Amino acid sequence: MAELIRRLPGAAVRNCLLLAVEFGAIWLLRGPGGAWIPVLLAVFVVGAAVPHGTGAEFVARICVALLAVGVTVAGGITWDRHTLHDRGREERAVVAERTVARDGSTSSPSLRLRTEAGRDLPGPVEQDLPVGARLTVTVDPDGPAWAVGPRPDRPLWPAAATGTLLLLQTALTGRLSLRPRS
């Protein structure tokens, strides 16, 4: 029992470090224009390094890292949808630019939108509409979050998924930190 109590602060520090990195990554990824690949790669690397000193093997480290990436993605989706649900404003947007990306034998249209208030919305929209077409978007007046369509419902399922992933991550990190080393 004394050994378990001695390992408890390390387990708490590991879990808090991982949660802080995930929160920072979610903060960086707000809205559709974030730099997803480098941020998620950094979360993966930190997630794999957190069990250092616990005797965790490769598979356990990869599981912690994948859970950390899952928490970051699900948390980012939940945050954006919750923001748009709470304070999002429906506005009309106009297709400002239309480009077609060709990938081998397929081509996919990509649109840039501008609201009637003059705000450029970052990130391409993968719909096929002509330049000048109008559509409804929901924008966060104080932040970068926006989505095509009307105001979204309360994000219950994304929040449940984020909570489940957090619970699994905390349990796995705690288990790896508190188990006796062989």
ABEGO torsion letter per residue (X at the ends): XAAAAAAAAAAAAAAAAAAAAAAAAAAAABEAABBAAAAAAAAAAAAAAAABGAGBBAAAAAAAAAAAAAAAAAAAAAAAAAAAAAABBBBBBBBABBBBBBBEABBBBBBBBBBAAGBBBBEBBBBBBBBGBBBBBBBBAABABBBBEBBBBBBAAAAAAAAAAAAAAAAAAAAAAABBBX
